[in-house]
Amino acid sequence: MASQDWFDKDFYKVLGVSKDVTPADLKKAYRKLARKYHPDSNPGNPAAEAKFKEISEAHSVIGDPAQRKEYDAVRAMGGGARFTAPGGGGSQQGGGFDDVFGGMFGGGARQQGYSYQQQGGFDDLLGGMFGRGGGGGGFGSSTGGFRGYGGPTRGRDVVASTTVDFITATHGDQITLQTQDGRAIKVRIPAGVADGQKIKLRGQGQHSPDGGEAGDIVLTVTVRKHPVFERDGLNLRLHVPVTFVEAALGATIEVPTLGGAPVKLRIAPGTPSGRVLRVKGRGVVTPKGTGDLLAEVQVAVPSHLSKEAEEKLTAFAAALPDENPRDELLARARD
């Protein structure tokens, strides 16, 4: 990202959070917006797609502690002002703030931004540029790195994102991604990866300008929703409809599993709607453990009854004990 963009864009406002937001609340805000504007939820909607890219860009910066610290420093120093050459009149030609960073880091500041991590911090960076702070060495130091400190500089990290389907996220798989410079890299998606989880691809980021180690790619994974299953830690949940007769008298039914054959499940007589039945070992399988399949029973009420069925159901109701299942609820509400 260009450093000028950091002056122009209020990433906190984009995500609808305050500048002192905690990392946990920041993640919640981002996930809420990402779900709302994700292209999969808004097919053919260019405005939603543009908004999704905007919030992803904002989170990629202030969601990373190091970049957030730099971003806050840049915004605090500039207050939104543009740095241009004398007499430039706001022109985008040479001498601007972007050009300063672009010249230092190989002209890439406009496209990829900067990530200055070496000793001295942001204040010393500007001090070296404008004659403050001392420290010797300068740009041409034979010891390598910026101003002669710490050896060759490390390549910059790259922030990226990808979307995988629910089964891939649950079982794990190897996918191929295309980098900005045209490289194809293979990425191992671990079994049980969660929506919003970050995967660090070491050494796959930008190359060092002076022979140091390459940066990393920090990949954020978005998981598509499944029409039947949802994650609950290592467990998988689903809703299983049963008939009134099955719930009242008991039955053996089949329930689906993720990517496998259905399993048989015993419904005990008198099973109420909302009861959760567990199938051991049919959840998410990871090196850290294996989850279960949690089937929540939902009693399905018939929407249409024949005349004969209605008469028999009325007779059945008359044969039941004269009790109100809501009596306890009403009594507790009065307490």
LOSE-293864 format. One record per residue (C-alpha): residue number from 1; residue in three letters; x, y, z. Coordinates in steps of 0.25 Angstrom, whole numbers, plus 2048, in hexadecimal, padded with zeros to 3 digits. Each point is the difference from the previous one (the first is absolute). Layout:
# residues N
- NUM / Ala / X / Y / Z
...
This chain:
# residues 335
- 1 / Met / 800 / 800 / 800
- 2 / Ala / 805 / 80E / 7FD
- 3 / Ser / 804 / 808 / 80C
- 4 / Gln / 7F7 / 80C / 7FB
- 5 / Asp / 7F4 / 7F6 / 801
- 6 / Trp / 803 / 7FF / 80F
- 7 / Phe / 7FE / 80F / 801
- 8 / Asp / 7F3 / 800 / 7F7
- 9 / Lys / 7F9 / 7F4 / 805
- 10 / Asp / 7FA / 7FF / 80E
- 11 / Phe / 800 / 7F1 / 802
- 12 / Tyr / 7F9 / 801 / 80E
- 13 / Lys / 7F5 / 807 / 7FA
- 14 / Val / 7FF / 7F6 / 7F5
- 15 / Leu / 7FE / 7F5 / 80A
- 16 / Gly / 7F7 / 808 / 809
- 17 / Val / 809 / 7FF / 80C
- 18 / Ser / 807 / 80A / 809
- 19 / Lys / 80F / 802 / 800
- 20 / Asp / 802 / 7F9 / 80D
- 21 / Val / 7F8 / 7F4 / 7FC
- 22 / Thr / 806 / 7F3 / 806
- 23 / Pro / 805 / 7F5 / 7F6
- 24 / Ala / 7F4 / 7F7 / 804
- 25 / Asp / 7F5 / 80B / 7FD
- 26 / Leu / 808 / 803 / 7F4
- 27 / Lys / 7FF / 7F2 / 7FB
- 28 / Lys / 7F1 / 7FF / 803
- 29 / Ala / 7FD / 80D / 7F9
- 30 / Tyr / 808 / 7FB / 7F3
- 31 / Arg / 7F9 / 7F3 / 800
- 32 / Lys / 7F2 / 806 / 801
- 33 / Leu / 803 / 809 / 7F4
- 34 / Ala / 807 / 7F5 / 7F8
- 35 / Arg / 7F4 / 7F7 / 801
- 36 / Lys / 7F7 / 80B / 7FC
- 37 / Tyr / 808 / 805 / 7F4
- 38 / His / 806 / 7F3 / 7FC
- 39 / Pro / 7FF / 7FE / 7F0
- 40 / Asp / 7FA / 7F2 / 803
- 41 / Ser / 7F5 / 807 / 808
- 42 / Asn / 7FE / 80B / 7F5
- 43 / Pro / 802 / 7F9 / 7F2
- 44 / Gly / 800 / 80A / 7F5
- 45 / Asn / 801 / 80C / 80A
- 46 / Pro / 80C / 809 / 7FC
- 47 / Ala / 7FD / 809 / 80C
- 48 / Ala / 800 / 7F5 / 80A
- 49 / Glu / 80D / 7FB / 7FA
- 50 / Ala / 807 / 80D / 800
- 51 / Lys / 7FC / 802 / 80F
- 52 / Phe / 805 / 7F2 / 803
- 53 / Lys / 80D / 804 / 7FA
- 54 / Glu / 800 / 80D / 808
- 55 / Ile / 7FE / 7F9 / 80D
- 56 / Ser / 80A / 7F5 / 7FD
- 57 / Glu / 80A / 80A / 7FD
- 58 / Ala / 7FD / 808 / 80D
- 59 / His / 801 / 7F3 / 808
- 60 / Ser / 80D / 7FB / 7FA
- 61 / Val / 807 / 80D / 805
- 62 / Ile / 7FA / 802 / 80E
- 63 / Gly / 7FD / 7F2 / 803
- 64 / Asp / 80F / 7FE / 800
- 65 / Pro / 807 / 805 / 80C
- 66 / Ala / 80D / 805 / 7F9
- 67 / Gln / 7F9 / 806 / 7F5
- 68 / Arg / 7F5 / 807 / 809
- 69 / Lys / 80B / 806 / 808
- 70 / Glu / 807 / 806 / 7F3
- 71 / Tyr / 7F2 / 804 / 7FB
- 72 / Asp / 7FD / 808 / 80D
- 73 / Ala / 80E / 806 / 800
- 74 / Val / 7FE / 805 / 7F1
- 75 / Arg / 7F2 / 805 / 803
- 76 / Ala / 804 / 807 / 80D
- 77 / Met / 80C / 807 / 7F9
- 78 / Gly / 7F9 / 804 / 7F3
- 79 / Gly / 7F2 / 803 / 805
- 80 / Gly / 7FB / 7FD / 7F2
- 81 / Ala / 809 / 80A / 7F9
- 82 / Arg / 807 / 7FE / 7F3
- 83 / Phe / 80F / 801 / 7FF
- 84 / Thr / 804 / 806 / 7F3
- 85 / Ala / 80C / 807 / 7FA
- 86 / Pro / 801 / 80F / 801
- 87 / Gly / 7F8 / 806 / 7F5
- 88 / Gly / 7F9 / 7F3 / 7FD
- 89 / Gly / 7F2 / 806 / 802
- 90 / Gly / 7FB / 7F2 / 804
- 91 / Ser / 806 / 7FA / 7F3
- 92 / Gln / 802 / 7F1 / 800
- 93 / Gln / 80E / 802 / 7FA
- 94 / Gly / 80D / 7FE / 807
- 95 / Gly / 804 / 804 / 80E
- 96 / Gly / 7F3 / 7FB / 807
- 97 / Phe / 800 / 7F8 / 80D
- 98 / Asp / 7FD / 7F3 / 7F8
- 99 / Asp / 80C / 803 / 7F7
- 100 / Val / 809 / 801 / 80D
- 101 / Phe / 7FC / 7F2 / 804
- 102 / Gly / 800 / 7FB / 7F1
- 103 / Gly / 80E / 804 / 7FF
- 104 / Met / 804 / 7FA / 80D
- 105 / Phe / 7FA / 7F2 / 7FD
- 106 / Gly / 802 / 7FF / 7F1
- 107 / Gly / 7F4 / 808 / 7FB
- 108 / Gly / 7F6 / 7F6 / 805
- 109 / Ala / 7FA / 809 / 80B
- 110 / Arg / 7F4 / 804 / 7F7
- 111 / Gln / 7FB / 7F1 / 7FE
- 112 / Gln / 804 / 7F9 / 80C
- 113 / Gly / 803 / 80A / 80B
- 114 / Tyr / 80B / 7FE / 80A
- 115 / Ser / 803 / 7F8 / 80D
- 116 / Tyr / 80C / 806 / 807
- 117 / Gln / 803 / 7F6 / 80B
- 118 / Gln / 80F / 803 / 803
- 119 / Gln / 805 / 807 / 80C
- 120 / Gly / 7FE / 80F / 802
- 121 / Gly / 7F1 / 7FF / 7FC
- 122 / Phe / 7F8 / 80B / 7F8
- 123 / Asp / 806 / 80C / 807
- 124 / Asp / 80F / 7FC / 7FD
- 125 / Leu / 7FB / 7FC / 7F2
- 126 / Leu / 7FC / 80F / 7FD
- 127 / Gly / 80C / 805 / 808
- 128 / Gly / 80A / 7F9 / 7F7
- 129 / Met / 7F9 / 805 / 7F4
- 130 / Phe / 800 / 80F / 805
- 131 / Gly / 80D / 800 / 807
- 132 / Arg / 7FB / 7FE / 80E
- 133 / Gly / 803 / 7F5 / 80A
- 134 / Gly / 80F / 7FD / 7FC
- 135 / Gly / 804 / 7F2 / 800
- 136 / Gly / 80A / 800 / 7F4
- 137 / Gly / 800 / 7F6 / 7F5
- 138 / Gly / 7F7 / 807 / 7F6
- 139 / Phe / 7FA / 7F9 / 7F4
- 140 / Gly / 80D / 7FB / 7FA
- 141 / Ser / 806 / 7F9 / 80C
- 142 / Ser / 808 / 7F4 / 7FD
- 143 / Thr / 7FA / 7F9 / 80C
- 144 / Gly / 7F2 / 7FE / 7F9
- 145 / Gly / 7F2 / 803 / 804
- 146 / Phe / 7FA / 80E / 803
- 147 / Arg / 80A / 80A / 805
- 148 / Gly / 80A / 7F5 / 802
- 149 / Tyr / 7F9 / 7F9 / 80B
- 150 / Gly / 7FD / 7F1 / 802
- 151 / Gly / 805 / 7FA / 7F3
- 152 / Pro / 7F7 / 7FE / 7F3
- 153 / Thr / 7F2 / 804 / 801
- 154 / Arg / 7F5 / 7F6 / 800
- 155 / Gly / 7F5 / 800 / 7F5
- 156 / Arg / 7F3 / 806 / 803
- 157 / Asp / 7F4 / 7F7 / 804
- 158 / Val / 7F4 / 7FF / 7F6
- 159 / Val / 7F2 / 7FF / 805
- 160 / Ala / 7F7 / 7F7 / 7F8
- 161 / Ser / 7F2 / 7F9 / 801
- 162 / Thr / 7F9 / 7F4 / 7FB
- 163 / Thr / 7F3 / 7F9 / 801
- 164 / Val / 7FE / 7F1 / 801
- 165 / Asp / 7F4 / 7F7 / 801
- 166 / Phe / 7FB / 7FA / 80D
- 167 / Ile / 805 / 7F2 / 7FD
- 168 / Thr / 80E / 805 / 7FD
- 169 / Ala / 801 / 808 / 80D
- 170 / Thr / 7FB / 7F4 / 808
- 171 / His / 808 / 7F5 / 7FA
- 172 / Gly / 80C / 808 / 7FB
- 173 / Asp / 806 / 800 / 7F2
- 174 / Gln / 80B / 806 / 7F7
- 175 / Ile / 7FC / 80C / 7F7
- 176 / Thr / 808 / 808 / 7F6
- 177 / Leu / 800 / 810 / 801
- 178 / Gln / 805 / 80A / 7F6
- 179 / Thr / 809 / 80B / 806
- 180 / Gln / 800 / 80E / 7FB
- 181 / Asp / 80D / 7FE / 7F9
- 182 / Gly / 7FA / 7F4 / 7F8
- 183 / Arg / 806 / 7F5 / 808
- 184 / Ala / 7F7 / 7F4 / 803
- 185 / Ile / 802 / 7FA / 80E
- 186 / Lys / 7FA / 7F4 / 807
- 187 / Val / 7FA / 802 / 80E
- 188 / Arg / 7FC / 7F6 / 809
- 189 / Ile / 7F3 / 803 / 807
- 190 / Pro / 800 / 7F8 / 80D
- 191 / Ala / 7F4 / 7F8 / 805
- 192 / Gly / 7F7 / 808 / 809
- 193 / Val / 804 / 80E / 7FB
- 194 / Ala / 7F6 / 80A / 805
- 195 / Asp / 7FA / 80C / 7F9
- 196 / Gly / 809 / 80C / 801
- 197 / Gln / 80C / 7F8 / 804
- 198 / Lys / 80D / 805 / 7FB
- 199 / Ile / 80B / 7F6 / 7FA
- 200 / Lys / 80E / 805 / 7FF
- 201 / Leu / 808 / 7FC / 7F4
- 202 / Arg / 80F / 802 / 804
- 203 / Gly / 809 / 806 / 7F5
- 204 / Gln / 7F5 / 801 / 7F6
- 205 / Gly / 7FF / 80F / 801
- 206 / Gln / 808 / 80B / 7F9
- 207 / His / 80F / 7FE / 7FE
- 208 / Ser / 80A / 808 / 807
- 209 / Pro / 806 / 80C / 7F9
- 210 / Asp / 80E / 7FD / 805
- 211 / Gly / 801 / 7F1 / 801
- 212 / Gly / 7F9 / 7FE / 80D
- 213 / Glu / 7F5 / 7F6 / 803
- 214 / Ala / 7F3 / 801 / 7F9
- 215 / Gly / 7F3 / 804 / 807
- 216 / Asp / 7F4 / 7F7 / 803
- 217 / Ile / 7F2 / 800 / 7FA
- 218 / Val / 7F6 / 801 / 80B
- 219 / Leu / 7F3 / 7F9 / 7FA
- 220 / Thr / 7F3 / 802 / 806
- 221 / Val / 7F6 / 7F5 / 7FD
- 222 / Thr / 7F1 / 802 / 7FE
- 223 / Val / 7F7 / 7F3 / 801
- 224 / Arg / 7F4 / 7FF / 7F8
- 225 / Lys / 7F3 / 7FC / 808
- 226 / His / 7FB / 7F2 / 7FE
- 227 / Pro / 7F1 / 7FE / 7FE
- 228 / Val / 7FF / 7F5 / 80A
- 229 / Phe / 80B / 800 / 80A
- 230 / Glu / 807 / 80B / 809
- 231 / Arg / 80C / 800 / 808
- 232 / Asp / 800 / 800 / 80F
- 233 / Gly / 80F / 7FF / 804
- 234 / Leu / 804 / 7F2 / 7FB
- 235 / Asn / 7F1 / 7FC / 800
- 236 / Leu / 7F7 / 800 / 7F5
- 237 / Arg / 7F1 / 804 / 802
- 238 / Leu / 7F4 / 7FE / 7F8
- 239 / His / 7F1 / 801 / 801
- 240 / Val / 7F8 / 7F2 / 7FE
- 241 / Pro / 7F1 / 801 / 7FE
- 242 / Val / 7F8 / 7F4 / 805
- 243 / Thr / 7F1 / 7FE / 800
- 244 / Phe / 7F7 / 801 / 80C
- 245 / Val / 7FE / 7F1 / 800
- 246 / Glu / 80F / 7FD / 7FF
- 247 / Ala / 802 / 80A / 80C
- 248 / Ala / 7F4 / 7FA / 808
- 249 / Leu / 802 / 7F1 / 7FD
- 250 / Gly / 80F / 800 / 7FD
- 251 / Ala / 807 / 7FC / 7F3
- 252 / Thr / 80D / 7FD / 7FA
- 253 / Ile / 804 / 80A / 7F5
- 254 / Glu / 80B / 803 / 7F7
- 255 / Val / 808 / 80E / 801
- 256 / Pro / 80B / 805 / 7F6
- 257 / Thr / 80E / 801 / 803
- 258 / Leu / 80A / 80A / 7FA
- 259 / Gly / 806 / 7F9 / 7F4
- 260 / Gly / 7FC / 7F2 / 804
- 261 / Ala / 7F5 / 7F6 / 801
- 262 / Pro / 7F4 / 803 / 808
- 263 / Val / 7FF / 7FA / 80E
- 264 / Lys / 7F5 / 7FA / 808
- 265 / Leu / 7FB / 808 / 80C
- 266 / Arg / 7F6 / 7FB / 80B
- 267 / Ile / 7F5 / 809 / 804
- 268 / Ala / 7FB / 7FC / 80D
- 269 / Pro / 7F1 / 800 / 803
- 270 / Gly / 7FB / 80E / 805
- 271 / Thr / 80C / 808 / 7FA
- 272 / Pro / 7FD / 80F / 800
- 273 / Ser / 803 / 80A / 7F6
- 274 / Gly / 80E / 806 / 803
- 275 / Arg / 806 / 7F4 / 806
- 276 / Val / 80F / 7FE / 7FB
- 277 / Leu / 804 / 7F2 / 7FC
- 278 / Arg / 80F / 7FD / 7FF
- 279 / Val / 807 / 7F7 / 7F6
- 280 / Lys / 80E / 7FE / 805
- 281 / Gly / 80C / 802 / 7F7
- 282 / Arg / 7F9 / 806 / 7F4
- 283 / Gly / 804 / 80E / 802
- 284 / Val / 80D / 807 / 7FC
- 285 / Val / 80C / 7F8 / 800
- 286 / Thr / 80D / 807 / 803
- 287 / Pro / 80E / 7FC / 806
- 288 / Lys / 7FB / 807 / 80D
- 289 / Gly / 7F3 / 7F8 / 801
- 290 / Thr / 7F3 / 7FB / 7FA
- 291 / Gly / 7F3 / 806 / 802
- 292 / Asp / 7F2 / 7FA / 7FF
- 293 / Leu / 7F3 / 802 / 7F8
- 294 / Leu / 7F5 / 807 / 808
- 295 / Ala / 7F2 / 7FD / 7FA
- 296 / Glu / 7F6 / 80A / 806
- 297 / Val / 7F2 / 7FA / 7FF
- 298 / Gln / 7F5 / 808 / 7FA
- 299 / Val / 7F2 / 7FB / 800
- 300 / Ala / 7F9 / 802 / 7F3
- 301 / Val / 7F1 / 804 / 801
- 302 / Pro / 7F8 / 7FC / 7F4
- 303 / Ser / 7FA / 80C / 7F9
- 304 / His / 7F4 / 7F8 / 7F9
- 305 / Leu / 7F7 / 7F6 / 807
- 306 / Ser / 7F6 / 7F7 / 7F9
- 307 / Lys / 7F2 / 800 / 806
- 308 / Glu / 802 / 7F2 / 806
- 309 / Ala / 80D / 804 / 805
- 310 / Glu / 7FB / 80C / 807
- 311 / Glu / 7F5 / 7F9 / 806
- 312 / Lys / 809 / 7F5 / 806
- 313 / Leu / 80A / 80B / 805
- 314 / Thr / 7F4 / 807 / 807
- 315 / Ala / 7FD / 7F2 / 807
- 316 / Phe / 80E / 7FE / 803
- 317 / Ala / 800 / 80E / 807
- 318 / Ala / 7F4 / 7FD / 808
- 319 / Ala / 806 / 7F3 / 805
- 320 / Leu / 80D / 808 / 806
- 321 / Pro / 801 / 804 / 80E
- 322 / Asp / 7F9 / 80E / 803
- 323 / Glu / 80D / 808 / 802
- 324 / Asn / 806 / 80C / 7FB
- 325 / Pro / 80F / 7FF / 7FC
- 326 / Arg / 802 / 80F / 802
- 327 / Asp / 7FB / 800 / 80F
- 328 / Glu / 80E / 800 / 805
- 329 / Leu / 805 / 80B / 7F7
- 330 / Leu / 7F4 / 809 / 804
- 331 / Ala / 803 / 7FE / 80F
- 332 / Arg / 80F / 803 / 7FE
- 333 / Ala / 7FD / 80D / 7F9
- 334 / Arg / 7F7 / 805 / 80C
- 335 / Asp / 80C / 7FD / 80A
